[in-house]
Amino acid sequence: MLIAALLVGIVYYLPALAANGSAPFVKKGTPIDFRKKLNDGRRILGDGKTFEGLLLAVTFGTTVGAIISRFLGDEWIFIAFFESLAAMIGDMIGAFIKRRLGMERGQRAPLLDQLDFFVSSTLVLVLMHVKIQIVQILFIGILIIFLHLFTNYVAFRLKIKSVPW
């Protein structure tokens, strides 16, 4: 029973995982912050957050939701759209925090790098009344830390990312 619940938890997070994993495929694009700086002299988000990456991420995540909808109901297209968007907003919040801390694009920020999109997508799942259990949230949170490290290393080796984290 627990294994089934954990597997369902993975399915719930697939749109966010797809969204978060697809954005790095956009190498260049129009920065969401339009290269603007705040009073601290630092960029708001940086070059790594682009409109093209956001569009690709939300499209991938929503497409995964369309597949999930065949099994869990049509509402999953809608849920996946907002989950994917929230994942990217969480990622942007993480970039914003890193810039405020004086960290450059690609600089390591343990846990923030792995969990920024997870926290925001979890919030959306809860707000959209997805029947997610605390054990699923904890399991996926831990799984994401390891998945993030592994997939980023693979993306680095494939020259999709410039750093292995």
Backbone as CSV, one residue per row, in Angstrom:
resi,resn,N_x,N_y,N_z,CA_x,CA_y,CA_z,C_x,C_y,C_z
1,MET,0.816,-1.201,0.000,0.000,0.000,0.000,0.862,1.268,0.000
2,LEU,1.927,1.267,0.813,2.803,2.425,0.884,3.515,2.643,-0.454
3,ILE,3.984,1.560,-1.054,4.683,1.688,-2.336,3.750,2.277,-3.392
4,ALA,2.505,1.829,-3.408,1.530,2.373,-4.365,1.322,3.861,-4.124
5,ALA,1.216,4.260,-2.863,1.024,5.681,-2.535,2.233,6.499,-2.980
6,LEU,3.436,5.967,-2.798,4.641,6.690,-3.207,4.714,6.818,-4.727
7,LEU,4.311,5.778,-5.426,4.294,5.836,-6.895,3.277,6.857,-7.396
8,VAL,2.130,6.912,-6.749,1.130,7.925,-7.112,1.693,9.318,-6.843
9,GLY,2.431,9.465,-5.748,3.077,10.742,-5.448,4.025,11.168,-6.552
10,ILE,4.774,10.214,-7.094,5.663,10.525,-8.217,4.850,11.037,-9.399
11,VAL,3.739,10.377,-9.697,2.884,10.802,-10.816,2.391,12.234,-10.588
12,TYR,2.006,12.545,-9.365,1.527,13.897,-9.063,2.578,14.968,-9.389
13,TYR,3.849,14.632,-9.197,4.915,15.618,-9.403,5.547,15.569,-10.800
14,LEU,5.120,14.648,-11.643,5.725,14.554,-12.977,5.635,15.851,-13.786
15,PRO,4.511,16.581,-13.769,4.494,17.847,-14.525,5.560,18.842,-14.046
16,ALA,5.728,18.965,-12.744,6.743,19.883,-12.207,8.147,19.400,-12.556
17,LEU,8.369,18.108,-12.470,9.678,17.549,-12.815,9.990,17.762,-14.290
18,ALA,8.993,17.552,-15.147,9.193,17.763,-16.587,9.478,19.238,-16.869
19,ALA,8.728,20.109,-16.233,8.929,21.552,-16.437,10.328,21.960,-15.991
20,ASN,10.707,21.565,-14.793,12.004,21.954,-14.253,13.158,21.374,-15.072
21,GLY,12.964,20.192,-15.599,14.024,19.552,-16.366,14.146,20.028,-17.797
22,SER,13.122,20.665,-18.315,13.143,21.062,-19.730,13.687,22.472,-19.957
23,ALA,13.552,23.353,-18.999,13.981,24.743,-19.182,15.451,24.879,-19.585
24,PRO,16.370,24.064,-19.040,17.782,24.231,-19.430,18.073,23.940,-20.909
25,PHE,17.141,23.346,-21.619,17.362,23.084,-23.042,17.393,24.373,-23.863
26,VAL,16.858,25.450,-23.299,16.927,26.746,-23.980,18.252,27.385,-23.600
27,LYS,19.126,27.490,-24.564,20.470,28.025,-24.301,20.486,29.553,-24.235
28,LYS,19.778,30.192,-25.140,19.720,31.655,-25.157,18.273,32.068,-25.363
29,GLY,17.946,33.201,-24.815,16.591,33.689,-24.972,16.471,35.072,-24.369
30,THR,15.252,35.537,-24.303,14.972,36.856,-23.746,14.829,36.735,-22.233
31,PRO,15.726,37.351,-21.478,15.645,37.253,-20.016,14.329,37.826,-19.484
32,ILE,13.735,37.099,-18.560,12.470,37.533,-17.962,12.641,38.867,-17.243
33,ASP,13.831,39.106,-16.707,14.061,40.370,-15.994,14.499,41.501,-16.924
34,PHE,14.544,41.230,-18.240,14.967,42.228,-19.235,16.299,42.879,-18.871
35,ARG,17.160,42.091,-18.203,18.498,42.533,-17.773,18.466,43.700,-16.774
36,LYS,17.359,43.882,-16.117,17.224,44.963,-15.126,17.918,44.574,-13.825
37,LYS,18.371,45.589,-13.112,19.030,45.399,-11.831,18.217,46.079,-10.736
38,LEU,18.355,45.567,-9.525,17.736,46.211,-8.366,18.710,47.214,-7.769
39,ASN,18.296,47.849,-6.705,19.131,48.864,-6.048,20.470,48.321,-5.562
40,ASP,20.547,47.010,-5.353,21.806,46.415,-4.900,22.811,46.250,-6.045
41,GLY,22.398,46.637,-7.262,23.282,46.560,-8.418,23.326,45.195,-9.074
42,ARG,22.556,44.268,-8.546,22.545,42.908,-9.090,21.301,42.679,-9.941
43,ARG,21.435,41.801,-10.924,20.303,41.446,-11.769,19.173,40.891,-10.916
44,ILE,17.957,41.073,-11.391,16.796,40.560,-10.658,16.824,39.034,-10.653
45,LEU,16.968,38.429,-11.844,16.995,36.968,-11.959,18.253,36.451,-12.641
46,GLY,18.685,37.121,-13.683,19.854,36.674,-14.438,19.462,36.114,-15.793
47,ASP,20.475,35.820,-16.590,20.263,35.353,-17.959,19.666,33.950,-18.037
48,GLY,19.732,33.193,-16.962,19.247,31.814,-16.985,17.742,31.663,-16.957
49,LYS,17.032,32.723,-16.722,15.560,32.669,-16.667,15.010,33.455,-17.850
50,THR,14.540,32.713,-18.864,14.086,33.351,-20.099,12.618,33.038,-20.370
51,PHE,12.010,33.891,-21.187,10.627,33.654,-21.599,10.518,32.354,-22.390
52,GLU,11.523,32.089,-23.223,11.503,30.873,-24.027,11.600,29.625,-23.149
53,GLY,12.459,29.680,-22.133,12.578,28.569,-21.190,11.301,28.358,-20.402
54,LEU,10.680,29.461,-19.994,9.411,29.379,-19.272,8.333,28.744,-20.141
55,LEU,8.232,29.182,-21.388,7.230,28.629,-22.305,7.472,27.143,-22.554
56,LEU,8.716,26.772,-22.797,9.042,25.368,-23.031,8.719,24.532,-21.797
57,ALA,9.082,25.017,-20.632,8.854,24.286,-19.387,7.366,24.068,-19.127
58,VAL,6.585,25.116,-19.260,5.144,24.987,-19.012,4.501,24.087,-20.068
59,THR,4.981,24.173,-21.294,4.459,23.301,-22.354,4.781,21.839,-22.053
60,PHE,6.012,21.542,-21.685,6.385,20.159,-21.361,5.570,19.644,-20.183
61,GLY,5.494,20.438,-19.124,4.757,20.013,-17.938,3.285,19.787,-18.215
62,THR,2.696,20.667,-19.007,1.276,20.528,-19.345,1.053,19.315,-20.242
63,THR,1.991,19.044,-21.126,1.887,17.855,-21.976,1.924,16.587,-21.130
64,VAL,2.791,16.560,-20.140,2.818,15.424,-19.212,1.473,15.316,-18.504
65,GLY,0.907,16.456,-18.127,-0.412,16.464,-17.495,-1.495,15.915,-18.408
66,ALA,-1.386,16.185,-19.701,-2.364,15.651,-20.660,-2.289,14.126,-20.693
67,ILE,-1.088,13.594,-20.592,-0.928,12.128,-20.548,-1.505,11.581,-19.246
68,ILE,-1.188,12.225,-18.139,-1.710,11.808,-16.834,-3.238,11.861,-16.822
69,SER,-3.799,12.838,-17.522,-5.258,13.010,-17.527,-5.986,11.789,-18.084
70,ARG,-5.312,11.023,-18.904,-5.923,9.798,-19.445,-6.209,8.796,-18.333
71,PHE,-5.483,8.914,-17.216,-5.612,7.966,-16.113,-6.263,8.569,-14.870
72,LEU,-6.029,9.859,-14.644,-6.516,10.489,-13.416,-7.642,11.502,-13.637
73,GLY,-8.011,11.744,-14.881,-9.102,12.669,-15.163,-8.643,13.915,-15.895
74,ASP,-9.566,14.491,-16.649,-9.257,15.652,-17.485,-8.747,16.864,-16.715
75,GLU,-9.104,16.970,-15.440,-8.660,18.113,-14.647,-7.135,18.171,-14.530
76,TRP,-6.466,17.071,-14.826,-5.004,17.052,-14.716,-4.313,17.903,-15.773
77,ILE,-4.975,18.198,-16.850,-4.388,19.135,-17.816,-4.289,20.507,-17.157
78,PHE,-5.345,20.914,-16.519,-5.423,22.192,-15.803,-4.447,22.204,-14.620
79,ILE,-4.470,21.129,-13.822,-3.574,21.032,-12.664,-2.119,21.098,-13.120
80,ALA,-1.795,20.354,-14.176,-0.409,20.303,-14.660,0.062,21.663,-15.161
81,PHE,-0.823,22.395,-15.808,-0.448,23.728,-16.280,-0.014,24.600,-15.094
82,PHE,-0.847,24.653,-14.067,-0.536,25.503,-12.918,0.608,24.946,-12.079
83,GLU,0.712,23.631,-12.000,1.836,23.026,-11.286,3.159,23.364,-11.981
84,SER,3.168,23.272,-13.307,4.371,23.591,-14.084,4.726,25.064,-13.967
85,LEU,3.724,25.917,-14.074,3.955,27.349,-13.926,4.493,27.661,-12.532
86,ALA,3.904,27.053,-11.515,4.365,27.267,-10.141,5.797,26.769,-9.957
87,ALA,6.121,25.646,-10.581,7.485,25.127,-10.487,8.477,26.147,-11.037
88,MET,8.118,26.771,-12.154,9.022,27.756,-12.760,9.075,29.043,-11.945
89,ILE,7.960,29.416,-11.352,7.962,30.591,-10.476,8.849,30.304,-9.256
90,GLY,8.742,29.109,-8.707,9.600,28.718,-7.592,11.065,28.762,-7.978
91,ASP,11.368,28.296,-9.190,12.740,28.340,-9.690,13.218,29.791,-9.817
92,MET,12.336,30.668,-10.273,12.690,32.089,-10.382,12.888,32.716,-9.002
93,ILE,12.073,32.312,-8.036,12.253,32.807,-6.669,13.618,32.367,-6.149
94,GLY,13.984,31.134,-6.450,15.313,30.647,-6.062,16.415,31.479,-6.691
95,ALA,16.271,31.802,-7.983,17.269,32.641,-8.667,17.310,34.033,-8.044
96,PHE,16.151,34.572,-7.714,16.079,35.888,-7.074,16.843,35.880,-5.738
97,ILE,16.611,34.851,-4.943,17.290,34.734,-3.645,18.804,34.622,-3.855
98,LYS,19.207,33.805,-4.811,20.641,33.650,-5.086,21.270,34.977,-5.510
99,ARG,20.587,35.740,-6.354,21.143,37.045,-6.768,21.257,37.979,-5.573
100,ARG,20.265,37.970,-4.683,20.314,38.847,-3.517,21.464,38.463,-2.590
101,LEU,21.809,37.180,-2.583,22.923,36.714,-1.749,24.268,36.909,-2.440
102,GLY,24.231,37.497,-3.636,25.461,37.753,-4.372,25.989,36.546,-5.126
103,MET,25.154,35.560,-5.291,25.577,34.340,-5.984,25.354,34.493,-7.488
104,GLU,26.298,34.018,-8.251,26.216,34.097,-9.703,25.410,32.932,-10.262
105,ARG,25.008,33.074,-11.523,24.308,32.003,-12.224,25.198,30.755,-12.226
106,GLY,24.592,29.625,-11.883,25.324,28.372,-11.871,26.049,28.082,-10.569
107,GLN,26.115,29.069,-9.679,26.778,28.847,-8.394,25.904,27.943,-7.536
108,ARG,26.541,27.061,-6.812,25.838,26.081,-5.994,25.119,26.712,-4.811
109,ALA,23.873,26.284,-4.615,23.104,26.675,-3.433,22.373,25.426,-2.947
110,PRO,23.051,24.605,-2.128,22.455,23.343,-1.696,21.055,23.527,-1.106
111,LEU,20.193,22.629,-1.454,18.771,22.562,-1.106,17.941,23.618,-1.835
112,LEU,18.395,24.849,-1.884,17.644,25.861,-2.640,17.574,25.455,-4.108
113,ASP,18.691,25.006,-4.663,18.718,24.577,-6.063,17.781,23.399,-6.309
114,GLN,17.666,22.514,-5.351,16.855,21.320,-5.536,15.384,21.506,-5.180
115,LEU,15.106,22.352,-4.214,13.756,22.363,-3.658,12.924,23.602,-3.975
116,ASP,13.478,24.598,-4.648,12.700,25.806,-4.925,11.445,25.492,-5.750
117,PHE,11.600,24.735,-6.823,10.448,24.402,-7.665,9.516,23.416,-6.976
118,PHE,10.059,22.575,-6.126,9.261,21.563,-5.424,8.297,22.209,-4.433
119,VAL,8.780,23.179,-3.691,7.938,23.842,-2.687,6.776,24.563,-3.363
120,SER,7.061,25.293,-4.435,5.984,26.042,-5.103,4.999,25.114,-5.797
121,SER,5.480,24.019,-6.383,4.544,23.096,-7.031,3.711,22.352,-5.986
122,THR,4.304,22.069,-4.833,3.543,21.433,-3.750,2.423,22.355,-3.288
123,LEU,2.726,23.630,-3.162,1.708,24.602,-2.761,0.526,24.578,-3.735
124,VAL,0.813,24.541,-5.028,-0.259,24.507,-6.030,-1.056,23.212,-5.923
125,LEU,-0.377,22.085,-5.751,-1.101,20.822,-5.619,-2.057,20.850,-4.427
126,VAL,-1.594,21.409,-3.319,-2.439,21.510,-2.132,-3.601,22.473,-2.387
127,LEU,-3.308,23.637,-2.978,-4.361,24.619,-3.251,-5.398,24.107,-4.252
128,MET,-4.974,23.194,-5.127,-5.898,22.647,-6.118,-6.571,21.374,-5.608
129,HIS,-6.437,21.114,-4.333,-7.109,20.015,-3.642,-6.743,18.636,-4.176
130,VAL,-5.497,18.499,-4.644,-5.004,17.171,-4.995,-4.808,16.433,-3.676
131,LYS,-5.295,15.221,-3.603,-5.255,14.459,-2.352,-3.852,13.880,-2.113
132,ILE,-2.932,14.768,-1.848,-1.551,14.364,-1.633,-1.307,14.173,-0.144
133,GLN,-0.601,13.117,0.183,-0.331,12.774,1.577,1.041,13.311,1.981
134,ILE,1.211,13.546,3.265,2.482,14.074,3.769,3.626,13.116,3.460
135,VAL,3.374,11.817,3.514,4.431,10.848,3.220,4.864,10.959,1.750
136,GLN,3.916,11.273,0.871,4.270,11.466,-0.539,5.121,12.721,-0.712
137,ILE,4.748,13.778,-0.032,5.504,15.033,-0.121,6.934,14.823,0.381
138,LEU,7.086,14.179,1.522,8.419,13.941,2.083,9.252,13.035,1.177
139,PHE,8.627,11.975,0.671,9.326,11.051,-0.220,9.798,11.763,-1.483
140,ILE,8.915,12.525,-2.104,9.271,13.216,-3.351,10.336,14.277,-3.076
141,GLY,10.230,14.969,-1.953,11.242,15.965,-1.606,12.626,15.349,-1.515
142,ILE,12.728,14.207,-0.869,14.014,13.507,-0.755,14.447,12.974,-2.123
143,LEU,13.511,12.389,-2.844,13.813,11.859,-4.177,14.317,12.960,-5.109
144,ILE,13.695,14.122,-5.037,14.077,15.247,-5.906,15.521,15.680,-5.643
145,ILE,15.935,15.677,-4.400,17.325,16.059,-4.101,18.287,15.153,-4.867
146,PHE,18.053,13.851,-4.804,18.938,12.909,-5.493,18.760,12.953,-7.005
147,LEU,17.513,13.055,-7.465,17.261,13.158,-8.914,17.921,14.399,-9.498
148,HIS,17.827,15.505,-8.772,18.395,16.765,-9.238,19.909,16.646,-9.402
149,LEU,20.558,16.061,-8.413,22.007,15.890,-8.488,22.388,14.987,-9.663
150,PHE,21.668,13.883,-9.825,21.966,12.933,-10.897,21.693,13.530,-12.279
151,THR,20.508,14.103,-12.460,20.153,14.622,-13.790,21.015,15.820,-14.173
152,ASN,21.385,16.645,-13.216,22.262,17.776,-13.530,23.651,17.307,-13.932
153,TYR,24.130,16.254,-13.293,25.426,15.705,-13.678,25.359,15.153,-15.106
154,VAL,24.290,14.425,-15.411,24.108,13.890,-16.774,24.006,15.039,-17.780
155,ALA,23.230,16.065,-17.451,23.087,17.219,-18.352,24.428,17.920,-18.563
156,PHE,25.240,17.979,-17.530,26.581,18.562,-17.647,27.440,17.727,-18.599
157,ARG,27.400,16.421,-18.418,28.195,15.535,-19.275,27.744,15.607,-20.735
158,LEU,26.443,15.846,-20.942,25.905,15.972,-22.306,26.048,17.394,-22.851
159,LYS,26.669,18.268,-22.056,26.903,19.667,-22.423,25.604,20.477,-22.576
160,ILE,24.574,20.071,-21.865,23.324,20.819,-21.809,23.446,21.910,-20.746
161,LYS,24.184,21.588,-19.667,24.429,22.554,-18.594,25.930,22.813,-18.492
162,SER,26.257,24.007,-18.012,27.681,24.374,-17.921,28.322,23.953,-16.599
163,VAL,27.505,23.579,-15.617,28.020,23.124,-14.323,27.296,21.827,-13.942
164,PRO,27.947,20.941,-13.162,27.318,19.653,-12.834,26.335,19.685,-11.666
165,TRP,25.868,20.877,-11.272,24.883,20.933,-10.184,23.725,21.704,-10.571
